[in-house]
Amino acid sequence: MTTIKNFTLAFSVLVSGMVFGQGFNSTIYKAQFIDDKIVPDSLAQEIILSPQEKIDAGIYSMISDPVLKNAKWGFMVYDPKTDKIISAYNECSPLIPASTTKLLTTETALNLLGENFMWTTQLEYSGEIDENGILNGNLYIVGSGDPSLGSGKAGAYSYYTLVSDFISALKSKGIKKVNGNIVIQTAFFKDNKRKILPKNIVWMDFGTYYLPTGTTENIDDSKEKSAMEQNSFSKTKNYFYVSTDEVLRTDEFSGEKFTTKLPDAPAYLANTMRTSMIKRGIGVSGKVVTKMQDLEPENREVLSTYKSPPLSEIVFYTNQHSDNDLAEATLKMVGFQKYGDQTLESGKKVVMEHLENISFDTDGFNYADGSGLSRNHSVSPYSQVKFLSSLMDEPYFKTYFDSLPIGGQTGTLKRMFLGNGNGHIFAKTGTLNKVKTLAGFLKTSTGKTLIFSVLINNYAGSNDQVKARIERLLEPVLEY
C-alpha cells in the first residue's frame, strides 16, 4: 500500500535559493512524498511567503551557512508599537558587541550632560601689563578635557585657528611680550603618561586616536609577533595595543616591544602657541610647563574662551564615524561630571548606574570601555533592542537617532544596504577581528519603525561576506 503525504517545501527550497543565489525566492510549491521520495505534484499550487516566513527562513539559512558554521551569533527584531518580538535567535546570548557599545556611551552622555553641553578651553593671564605692553606674569591654557580640541572633528577649530584666536586676544589686550611661562592647567589628561601592564592582546590599525600612552615592554614577545603576523600590518600605519582596560598607540612595531609617543592635546596646543607667538613678534621669556594641580593659584583674568562644538555634534560625529577617541573622552567626562575625576573607572560606573536606572537587562552584560575596542564587552541582542526601545520618548531621542549612520547613505553604513535598505536602516556598526555587529532602527515599506540587533562573533570567511549575510537577513524585515 502506497502512502501519500502532502507538505510544503518552504525552508528547503527557500534556503537553497538564499545560500546559493543572490536573494530570496518568494514563491514555493507543494509536493508529494511517496515512499520516502519527493515527487513533483502535477497540480502544484504556488504559495507566496509572508515577510514573517521570509525572516524565519533567513535565520534558518544563517544557521546552515558555512561562513557561520562555528560562529556564535544572535539576532532580534522588535516592534516597539505593539511590544512584539517579530523574530529572534539566541537573543539572550551575551556576545561581543564591538562598536555598538558606543550606543550606550553616547546615550549616557546625552542623558547626563545634555545636548548643548560644551567643553571649554580658556586663555588666561596672571601678573600685570606695563605701559610697554610687557606682561610680567604667566599665560595659562586651562583645559576641560575637550576630546575634539584641535582636531577639526564635528566642526571643532583646528590648532592653527585656535592659536590665531588666542594670539588675537593677546594683541587686543595690548600684550607685546610675556615675561613668564605658558602654563597648561588641566587634570583631565593626567592618565596620558602612565605605563600600563597589558592583560590580553588585540591589534588594530585605525587613525590617530587621542588615548592613554604607555609601553608594552613586559608583554610576551611571542604573542606580539603572532598577533603581528596574523593581522598583516604594514609598518607605515599606526599600531594599537588593546589591553583589558586601556588602548595604546605607537608609530611603529619592532616585533619586540613598543613605547607609545602620542603627546597630550593641551601640551601640543601650548607649544604650538608659543612657537606662533614668537613668529608673530610676541616674545616669550619662559617655557611651556604643566600644572595638574594648583594649590595656591595666582589671580588671573580671562583673555579668551574657546567652546567646543555642542555634545549633540560630538555624538553625531562619534556614531557616524565610529570615532573611538571621542567615545573614550566622552566616557571620562561623564565620570568627571558625577564623581569629580576623569578615570575610566568613574566613567564606567556612571554608565552602569544609568543603565540600572533605566532597567537595562544586565544578564551576561559587561561594559569595559567607551568605544567597544575591548573584547571583554558582552551584551545580548535582547538587551540592546530593549535599551533602544526605552529611548524613544526621551527629549533627546531625535538627536540620538539622527546621529546613527543611514544605510547606503552616510557614515559607516554608506557602503552597505545599497539596494532595498537604502535610506531605511539607521544603525550603529561594530567591527573587530572576527566580530561583526549592527544594531539600531529600521523603517519598513509599510511604515513601521522596528528595532533590531545582529551580533556575530567568531565567523569564518571575510568581513564583506558577513556584511552581505547581515544585509540578506534584514532584507525581508523591510517588508514587514
ABEGO torsion letter per residue (X at the ends): XBBBBBBBBAAAAAAAAAAABABBBABBBBBBBBGGBBBBBAABBBBBBBAAAAAAAAAAAAAABAAAAABBBBBBBBBAAAGBBABBBGAABBBBAEAAAAAAAAAAAAAAAEAABBBBBBBBBBEBBBAAGBBBEBBBBBBAGBAABGAGBGGBBBAAAAAAAAAAAAAAAGBABBBEBBBBBBAAAAAAABBBBBABBBBBBBBBBBBBBEBAAABBAAAAAAAAAAAGBBAABBBBBBBAABBBBBABBAGABBBBABBBAAAAAAAAAAAAAAAAGBBBABBBBBBABBABBBBBBBABBBBBBBAAAAAAAAAAAGBAAAAAAAAAAAAAAAAGBABAAAAAAAAAAAAAAAGBBABGBBBABAAGABAABBBBAAAAAAAAAAAAABAAAAAAAAABBBBGABEAAAABGABAABGABBBBBBBBBGBBBBBEBBBBAAGBBBBBBBBBBGBBEBAAAAAAAAAAAAAAAAAX
